[in-house]
Amino acid sequence: MIAKYTIEYTIFQQHNKRVESHHTDDPVEAEDFLMYLLANGTRIHAIKHEGVDLDGTQSDRMLRVAAGRLAARVLGESLHLDAAAVKHRFDFAS
């Protein structure tokens, strides 16, 4: 059975050429994993849905959501703000 979402990535792309894969059926978990990859500067090769690469618009949307959630979390932690304050001041939903 094919997982709904597959994310292909390379950790330490300067020293490692092996492409890893993360599989999940949950879109929120996929976004959480993308947040983790973005926070660590990991090279993201592909985002697939049911075995097919997402087109540019769809993958950009998933990355935009993950980046926004990551930014909201960092702002909240760094400035000691709750989610409502981050949304009000910076227009990022957490």
C-alpha positions as CSV (number, residue, x, y, z in Angstrom):
1,M,0.0,0.0,0.0
2,I,1.4,3.4,-1.0
3,A,1.5,6.0,1.7
4,K,-0.5,9.2,1.0
5,Y,2.5,11.5,1.5
6,T,6.2,10.7,0.8
7,I,8.9,13.3,1.4
8,E,12.3,12.6,-0.1
9,Y,15.2,14.5,1.4
10,T,19.0,14.4,2.0
11,I,20.5,15.1,5.4
12,F,24.0,16.9,5.3
13,Q,23.9,17.3,1.6
14,Q,27.5,18.5,1.5
15,H,28.7,15.0,2.8
16,N,25.8,12.7,2.0
17,K,24.3,11.8,-1.4
18,R,21.8,9.2,-0.1
19,V,18.2,10.2,-0.5
20,E,16.0,9.3,2.5
21,S,12.2,9.0,2.5
22,H,9.5,9.8,5.1
23,H,6.1,8.2,4.6
24,T,2.9,9.2,6.3
25,D,-0.9,9.1,5.6
26,D,-1.5,12.3,7.7
27,P,-1.1,15.7,6.0
28,V,-0.5,17.5,9.3
29,E,2.3,15.1,10.1
30,A,3.8,15.7,6.7
31,E,3.7,19.5,7.4
32,D,5.3,18.8,10.8
33,F,8.1,16.8,9.2
34,L,8.6,19.6,6.6
35,M,8.9,22.1,9.4
36,Y,11.6,19.9,10.9
37,L,13.5,19.6,7.6
38,L,13.2,23.4,7.0
39,A,14.5,24.2,10.5
40,N,17.5,22.0,10.0
41,G,18.4,23.2,6.5
42,T,17.8,19.7,5.0
43,R,17.7,19.4,1.2
44,I,14.1,18.5,0.2
45,H,14.1,16.7,-3.2
46,A,10.4,15.8,-3.6
47,I,7.0,15.8,-2.0
48,K,4.7,13.1,-3.3
49,H,1.1,12.4,-2.9
50,E,0.1,8.7,-3.4
51,G,3.3,8.1,-5.3
52,V,3.1,11.0,-7.7
53,D,5.2,14.2,-7.4
54,L,3.1,17.2,-6.4
55,D,3.2,20.0,-8.9
56,G,5.0,23.2,-8.1
57,T,1.9,25.0,-6.8
58,Q,0.9,22.2,-4.4
59,S,4.4,21.5,-3.0
60,D,4.9,25.3,-2.6
61,R,1.7,25.5,-0.6
62,M,2.8,22.7,1.7
63,L,6.2,24.3,2.2
64,R,4.6,27.8,2.7
65,V,2.3,26.4,5.4
66,A,5.2,24.6,7.1
67,A,7.4,27.7,6.9
68,G,4.7,29.8,8.4
69,R,4.1,27.4,11.2
70,L,7.8,27.3,11.9
71,A,8.1,31.1,11.9
72,A,5.1,31.4,14.2
73,R,6.6,28.9,16.6
74,V,10.0,30.6,16.6
75,L,8.5,34.1,17.1
76,G,6.3,32.8,20.0
77,E,9.2,31.1,21.7
78,S,11.7,34.0,21.2
79,L,9.3,36.8,22.2
80,H,7.4,34.8,24.8
81,L,4.1,35.3,23.0
82,D,1.0,33.1,22.9
83,A,-0.5,32.0,19.6
84,A,-3.1,34.8,19.5
85,A,-0.4,37.5,20.0
86,V,1.7,36.0,17.2
87,K,-1.3,35.9,14.9
88,H,-2.2,39.5,15.8
89,R,1.2,41.0,15.5
90,F,2.8,39.0,12.7
91,D,-0.2,37.4,11.0
92,F,1.2,33.9,11.4
93,A,-1.1,31.2,12.6
94,S,0.5,28.6,14.8
